[in-house]
């Protein structure tokens, strides 16, 4: 894998972040509890600061490369995009926790294990995407059109449909075929009753979280490849975005119901990146039925600094407008405007 940083730094980064996640998982598993606001705030600040320092290190020290002319800005653009998409995913995670009636003290354990599974599956996705991009430049057309279509669908649906969650086929198969206990056994995934091994509700919840996040990756991975072609930056942006997701889940619960225009903001964001991908594909065009298989020179190239500015602008505008419009509204009014997805605190 060709990257903008030395191989030793790449290995050290991935190994270090993996150890950090493993340590976090072990600590949570040994002492399951509902974290306090002070605890999650402290941890979230740590993970965000770590991501910012990593991005600044790339900005000042990583050498430009054909895959990544601007490593630092590309990382920040990718990280912010993945983080914003992850915030939207929290709505579904809240619904999953409520649907399976996960006790509050076990929720962060379920989230953490689900996040680790999601990272493993996303890493596979990233490598497959990198291989496809290296072999076929027309993949950018596919990614771009897919993101534009996703943006249109998200804008049409709005926030109302985010409260709908349907178990995927794998989860339905597991629930039907594998013997399971209805009682919770702490954070255990498998237990033994009357001499038989049974899966626990925690097993099903974690599998649901992991596979659901994999479906979200269908949007997020093409989106970040629209901002950088470096698989290393794609992977690290995903890791840093997911590392703070568990803390964000507990920290901004009340704020989520106020982000009433988040879906529309993300639709604009995905649409912008989709257009950027199509324009980039036109610059590297090899399709024989378009311009005789030659690059389309008149297509404008969107620089990464403009992409970063647009991403920050979209997220800031979406947040500010959402908070201003929702200010003073009651929970009932917010539920009527955005659906019952926010009633999670009793779950």
C-alpha positions as CSV (number, residue, x, y, z in Angstrom):
1,X,0.0,0.0,0.0
2,X,1.5,3.3,-1.1
3,X,1.0,6.1,1.5
4,X,2.1,9.7,2.1
5,X,3.9,8.7,5.3
6,X,6.7,6.2,6.0
7,X,5.7,2.6,6.5
8,X,7.0,2.5,10.1
9,X,4.7,5.4,11.0
10,X,1.7,3.8,9.4
11,X,2.3,0.5,11.3
12,X,2.9,2.4,14.6
13,X,-0.2,4.4,14.2
14,X,-2.5,1.5,13.4
15,X,-0.9,-0.6,16.2
16,X,-1.1,2.2,18.7
17,X,-4.8,2.9,18.0
18,X,-5.6,-0.8,18.1
19,X,-4.0,-1.1,21.5
20,X,-5.9,1.9,22.7
21,X,-9.2,0.4,21.6
22,X,-8.3,-2.9,23.1
23,X,-7.4,-1.3,26.5
24,X,-10.6,0.7,26.4
25,X,-12.6,-2.5,25.7
26,X,-11.0,-4.5,28.5
27,X,-11.6,-1.7,31.0
28,X,-15.2,-1.4,30.1
29,X,-15.8,-5.2,30.0
30,X,-14.4,-5.6,33.5
31,X,-16.4,-2.8,35.0
32,X,-19.7,-2.3,33.1
33,X,-21.5,0.8,34.2
34,X,-23.4,3.8,33.0
35,X,-20.7,6.5,32.5
36,X,-21.1,9.9,34.1
37,X,-21.2,13.1,32.0
38,X,-17.8,14.0,33.4
39,X,-16.3,10.7,32.4
40,X,-17.6,10.7,28.8
41,X,-16.7,14.4,28.4
42,X,-13.1,13.7,29.5
43,X,-12.7,10.7,27.2
44,X,-14.3,12.5,24.2
45,X,-11.9,15.5,24.6
46,X,-9.0,13.1,24.7
47,X,-10.0,11.2,21.5
48,X,-10.9,14.5,19.6
49,X,-7.6,16.0,20.7
50,X,-5.7,12.9,19.6
51,X,-7.3,13.2,16.2
52,X,-6.5,16.9,15.9
53,X,-2.9,16.3,16.8
54,X,-2.6,13.5,14.3
55,X,-4.1,15.7,11.6
56,X,-1.7,18.5,12.4
57,X,1.3,16.2,12.4
58,X,0.3,15.1,8.9
59,X,-0.3,18.7,7.8
60,X,3.2,19.8,8.8
61,X,5.3,16.7,8.4
62,X,3.8,14.3,5.9
63,X,5.2,14.7,2.4
64,X,2.7,15.2,-0.5
65,X,2.2,12.2,-2.7
66,X,0.3,11.4,-5.9
67,X,-2.4,9.7,-3.8
68,X,-2.6,12.5,-1.3
69,X,-1.3,16.0,-2.4
70,X,-2.4,17.5,0.9
71,X,-2.3,14.9,3.7
72,X,-3.3,17.1,6.6
73,X,-6.3,18.8,5.0
74,X,-7.5,15.6,3.4
75,X,-7.4,13.8,6.8
76,X,-9.4,16.6,8.5
77,X,-12.0,16.6,5.7
78,X,-12.3,12.9,5.8
79,X,-12.5,12.8,9.6
80,X,-15.1,15.5,9.9
81,X,-17.2,13.8,7.2
82,X,-17.0,10.4,8.9
83,X,-17.7,12.0,12.3
84,X,-20.8,13.8,11.0
85,X,-22.1,10.6,9.4
86,X,-21.4,8.8,12.6
87,X,-23.5,11.3,14.6
88,X,-26.5,10.5,12.3
89,X,-25.9,6.8,12.9
90,X,-26.3,7.4,16.6
91,X,-30.1,7.7,16.0
92,X,-30.2,4.1,14.8
93,X,-28.0,2.9,17.6
94,X,-30.4,4.6,20.1
95,X,-33.3,2.7,18.5
96,X,-31.4,-0.6,18.6
97,X,-30.7,-0.1,22.3
98,X,-34.4,0.7,22.9
99,X,-35.7,-2.2,20.8
100,X,-33.6,-4.8,22.6
101,X,-34.1,-3.1,26.0
102,X,-30.4,-3.0,26.7
103,X,-29.8,-2.1,30.4
104,X,-28.0,1.3,30.7
105,X,-25.0,-0.2,32.5
106,X,-24.3,-2.6,29.6
107,X,-24.8,-0.1,26.7
108,X,-21.3,1.2,26.4
109,X,-19.9,-2.4,26.4
110,X,-22.3,-3.3,23.5
111,X,-21.3,-0.1,21.7
112,X,-17.6,-0.7,22.2
113,X,-17.6,-4.3,20.9
114,X,-19.9,-3.3,18.0
115,X,-17.5,-0.5,17.1
116,X,-14.5,-2.9,17.1
117,X,-16.4,-5.2,14.8
118,X,-17.3,-2.3,12.6
119,X,-13.7,-1.2,12.3
120,X,-12.6,-4.7,11.2
121,X,-15.3,-4.8,8.5
122,X,-14.6,-1.3,7.4
123,X,-10.9,-2.1,7.1
124,X,-11.8,-4.8,4.6
125,X,-14.1,-2.4,2.8
126,X,-11.3,0.2,2.5
127,X,-8.8,-2.3,1.1
128,X,-11.3,-3.5,-1.5
129,X,-12.1,0.0,-2.4
130,X,-8.4,0.9,-2.8
131,X,-7.8,-2.1,-5.0
132,X,-10.8,-1.2,-7.2
133,X,-9.7,2.4,-7.5
134,X,-6.1,1.4,-8.5
135,X,-7.4,-0.9,-11.2
136,X,-10.4,1.0,-12.5
137,X,-10.6,4.8,-12.6
138,X,-14.3,4.5,-13.6
139,X,-15.1,3.4,-10.0
140,X,-15.1,7.2,-9.2
141,X,-18.1,7.5,-11.5
142,X,-19.9,4.7,-9.6
143,X,-19.1,6.2,-6.2
144,X,-20.1,9.7,-7.3
145,X,-23.4,8.7,-8.8
146,X,-24.1,6.5,-5.7
147,X,-23.5,9.3,-3.3
148,X,-25.6,11.8,-5.3
149,X,-28.5,9.2,-5.4
150,X,-28.1,8.7,-1.6
151,X,-28.1,12.4,-1.0
152,X,-31.4,12.8,-3.0
153,X,-33.0,9.9,-1.1
154,X,-31.9,11.3,2.3
155,X,-33.2,14.7,1.4
156,X,-36.6,13.3,0.3
157,X,-37.0,11.1,3.4
158,X,-35.8,13.7,5.8
159,X,-35.6,12.9,9.5
160,X,-39.0,11.2,9.8
161,X,-37.8,7.9,8.4
162,X,-34.8,7.6,10.7
163,X,-37.0,6.1,13.4
164,X,-37.6,3.0,11.2
165,X,-35.3,0.1,11.9
166,X,-35.6,-3.3,10.4
167,X,-33.4,-6.2,11.4
168,X,-31.2,-7.5,8.6
169,X,-31.4,-11.0,7.3
170,X,-28.3,-12.2,9.3
171,X,-29.9,-11.0,12.6
172,X,-33.2,-12.7,11.8
173,X,-31.4,-15.9,10.9
174,X,-29.4,-15.9,14.1
175,X,-32.6,-15.2,16.2
176,X,-34.4,-18.1,14.5
177,X,-31.6,-20.7,14.3
178,X,-29.4,-20.2,17.4
179,X,-30.8,-21.1,20.8
180,X,-30.8,-18.0,23.0
181,X,-31.7,-16.9,26.5
182,X,-34.1,-14.1,27.1
183,X,-32.4,-13.1,30.3
184,X,-29.4,-10.8,30.4
185,X,-26.2,-12.4,31.8
186,X,-24.1,-9.2,32.3
187,X,-21.9,-8.6,29.3
188,X,-21.5,-12.3,28.5
189,X,-22.1,-13.2,24.9
190,X,-22.6,-17.0,25.5
191,X,-23.9,-18.7,28.7
192,X,-24.7,-22.2,29.8
193,X,-28.1,-23.3,31.0
194,X,-29.1,-26.9,31.8
195,X,-26.0,-28.1,30.1
196,X,-26.7,-26.3,26.9
197,X,-24.7,-23.3,25.4
198,X,-27.0,-20.4,24.6
199,X,-26.3,-17.0,23.1
200,X,-27.4,-14.0,25.2
201,X,-29.3,-10.8,24.2
202,X,-25.9,-9.0,24.3
203,X,-24.6,-11.3,21.5
204,X,-27.6,-10.3,19.3
205,X,-27.3,-6.6,20.1
206,X,-23.5,-6.5,19.3
207,X,-24.1,-8.4,16.0
208,X,-26.9,-5.9,15.2
209,X,-24.7,-2.9,15.9
210,X,-21.7,-4.2,13.9
211,X,-23.7,-5.3,10.8
212,X,-25.8,-2.1,10.9
213,X,-22.6,0.0,10.9
214,X,-21.3,-2.0,8.0
215,X,-24.4,-0.9,6.0
216,X,-23.6,2.7,7.0
217,X,-20.1,2.2,5.5
218,X,-21.7,1.8,2.1
219,X,-22.2,5.6,2.2
220,X,-19.2,6.7,4.3
221,X,-16.4,4.8,2.6
222,X,-17.2,6.1,-1.0
223,X,-17.6,9.6,0.6
224,X,-14.2,9.7,2.1
225,X,-12.6,8.3,-1.1
226,X,-14.0,11.4,-2.7
227,X,-11.7,13.5,-0.4
228,X,-8.5,11.4,-0.5
229,X,-7.3,8.4,-2.4
230,X,-4.8,7.3,0.3
231,X,-6.1,4.2,2.0
232,X,-4.1,5.0,5.1
233,X,-5.8,8.3,5.5
234,X,-9.2,6.7,4.9
235,X,-8.5,4.0,7.5
236,X,-7.2,6.4,10.2
237,X,-10.1,8.9,9.6
238,X,-12.5,6.0,10.2
239,X,-10.7,4.9,13.3
240,X,-10.6,8.3,14.9
241,X,-14.3,9.0,14.0
242,X,-15.5,5.7,15.6
243,X,-13.2,6.0,18.6
244,X,-15.2,8.9,20.1
245,X,-18.6,7.6,19.0
246,X,-19.3,5.7,22.3
247,X,-18.7,8.9,24.4
248,X,-20.8,10.9,22.0
249,X,-23.7,8.5,22.4
250,X,-23.9,9.3,26.1
251,X,-22.9,12.9,26.0
252,X,-25.2,14.5,23.5
253,X,-28.4,12.5,24.0
254,X,-30.5,15.6,24.7
255,X,-28.8,17.6,21.9
256,X,-29.7,15.0,19.2
257,X,-33.4,15.8,19.3
258,X,-32.5,19.4,18.5
259,X,-30.5,18.6,15.3
260,X,-33.7,18.6,13.3
261,X,-32.0,19.5,10.0
262,X,-29.1,17.0,10.3
263,X,-30.4,14.8,7.6
264,X,-30.7,17.6,5.1
265,X,-27.2,18.9,6.0
266,X,-25.8,15.4,5.4
267,X,-27.7,15.2,2.1
268,X,-26.0,18.4,0.9
269,X,-22.6,17.1,2.2
270,X,-23.0,13.7,0.4
271,X,-24.2,15.4,-2.8
272,X,-21.2,17.8,-2.8
273,X,-18.8,14.9,-2.4
274,X,-20.6,13.0,-5.1
275,X,-20.3,15.8,-7.6
276,X,-16.6,16.1,-6.6
277,X,-16.1,12.4,-7.3
278,X,-17.8,12.7,-10.7
279,X,-15.6,15.7,-11.7
280,X,-12.5,13.9,-10.6
281,X,-13.5,10.8,-12.6
282,X,-13.9,13.1,-15.7
283,X,-10.3,14.2,-15.2
284,X,-9.1,10.6,-15.2
285,X,-11.7,9.5,-17.7
286,X,-10.9,6.2,-19.5
287,X,-14.4,5.3,-20.7
288,X,-14.4,4.9,-24.5
289,X,-17.9,6.3,-24.9
290,X,-17.0,9.5,-23.1
291,X,-14.8,12.0,-25.0
292,X,-13.2,9.1,-26.8
293,X,-11.7,7.7,-23.7
294,X,-9.7,10.8,-23.1
295,X,-9.6,13.0,-19.9
296,X,-12.3,15.7,-20.0
297,X,-10.1,18.9,-19.5
298,X,-13.0,21.4,-19.1
299,X,-14.3,19.7,-15.9
300,X,-13.3,21.8,-12.9
301,X,-11.3,20.2,-10.1
302,X,-12.4,21.0,-6.6
303,X,-9.3,21.6,-4.4
304,X,-9.1,20.0,-1.0
305,X,-9.0,23.4,0.8
306,X,-12.4,24.2,-0.7
307,X,-13.8,20.8,0.2
308,X,-12.7,21.3,3.8
309,X,-14.2,24.7,3.9
310,X,-17.5,23.5,2.4
311,X,-17.7,20.6,4.8
312,X,-17.1,22.8,7.9
313,X,-19.6,25.3,6.5
314,X,-22.3,22.8,5.9
315,X,-21.9,21.2,9.4
316,X,-21.8,24.6,11.1
317,X,-24.8,25.9,9.3
318,X,-26.8,22.7,9.9
319,X,-26.1,22.8,13.6
320,X,-26.7,26.5,14.1
321,X,-30.0,26.6,12.1
322,X,-31.2,23.4,13.8
323,X,-30.6,24.8,17.3
324,X,-32.1,28.2,16.5
325,X,-35.3,26.7,15.0
326,X,-35.7,24.0,17.7
327,X,-35.1,26.5,20.5
328,X,-38.1,26.8,22.7
329,X,-39.9,23.7,21.2
330,X,-41.1,21.1,23.6
331,X,-40.2,17.4,23.4
332,X,-43.7,16.7,22.0
333,X,-43.3,19.3,19.3
334,X,-39.8,17.9,18.4
335,X,-41.2,14.3,18.2
336,X,-44.0,15.5,15.9
337,X,-41.5,17.2,13.6
338,X,-38.9,14.5,13.6
339,X,-40.5,11.3,14.7
340,X,-40.4,9.3,18.0
341,X,-36.8,8.2,17.5
342,X,-35.6,10.5,20.3
343,X,-37.4,8.8,23.1
344,X,-34.4,6.8,24.1
345,X,-33.7,7.8,27.6
346,X,-36.2,5.3,28.9
347,X,-34.7,2.5,26.8
